[in-house]
């Protein structure tokens, strides 16, 4: 049974930015990235506790899950009563805590 997925506006902005940047270089890679993100979201909808806690002191309930085939990209999400809130989709090399402290 799947849990509803809620996507934050920041996640949608992140997703669009990554797809746009990848598509400028290689459309096929951008397409594979979209498939990998959708696969990850489907997995999280079925198994919300799959990701491990990200370890952010100011957002202790935020979990992380890598995008398969694109190891540098990480989905950050929260499991709640109404479903899963996908908070961000970020490159792992970014300075993450400041980006997520208000998540």
VENHUKA-V850567 format. One record per residue. N is the residue number from 1. SS is DSSP state (2 for helix, 1 for strand, 0 for the rest). PHI is phi as a letter, one per 20 degrees, with the letter a starting at -180 (* if undefined). PSI is psi as a letter, one per 30 degrees, with the letter a starting at -180 (999 if undefined). Layout:
((N/SS/PHI/PSI) (N/SS/PHI/PSI))
This chain:
((1/0/*/k) (2/0/e/k) (3/0/e/k) (4/0/f/k) (5/1/d/k) (6/1/d/k) (7/1/d/k) (8/0/f/l) (9/2/f/e) (10/2/f/e) (11/2/g/e) (12/2/f/e) (13/2/f/e) (14/2/g/e) (15/2/g/e) (16/2/f/e) (17/2/f/e) (18/2/f/e) (19/2/f/e) (20/2/f/e) (21/2/f/e) (22/2/f/e) (23/2/f/e) (24/2/f/f) (25/2/e/e) (26/0/b/j) (27/2/f/e) (28/2/f/e) (29/2/f/e) (30/2/f/e) (31/2/f/e) (32/2/f/e) (33/2/f/e) (34/2/g/e) (35/2/f/e) (36/2/f/e) (37/2/f/e) (38/2/f/e) (39/2/f/e) (40/2/f/e) (41/2/f/e) (42/2/f/e) (43/2/f/e) (44/2/f/e) (45/2/f/e) (46/2/e/e) (47/0/c/i) (48/0/g/f) (49/0/e/g) (50/0/g/e) (51/0/f/l) (52/1/e/l) (53/1/f/k) (54/0/f/f) (55/0/n/g) (56/1/e/j) (57/0/g/e) (58/0/e/f) (59/1/b/i) (60/0/f/f) (61/0/e/f) (62/0/f/k) (63/1/d/l) (64/1/c/k) (65/1/b/k) (66/1/f/l) (67/1/e/j) (68/0/g/k) (69/0/n/f) (70/1/c/i) (71/1/g/f) (72/1/e/f) (73/1/d/k) (74/1/c/k) (75/1/e/k) (76/1/d/k) (77/1/b/l) (78/1/c/k) (79/1/e/k) (80/1/c/a) (81/0/f/e) (82/0/e/f) (83/1/q/a) (84/1/d/k) (85/1/e/j) (86/1/e/j) (87/1/e/e) (88/1/b/l) (89/1/c/j) (90/1/c/l) (91/1/f/k) (92/0/f/f) (93/0/e/f) (94/0/f/l) (95/0/f/j) (96/2/f/e) (97/2/g/e) (98/2/f/e) (99/2/f/f) (100/2/d/f) (101/0/f/f) (102/0/e/g) (103/0/f/999))
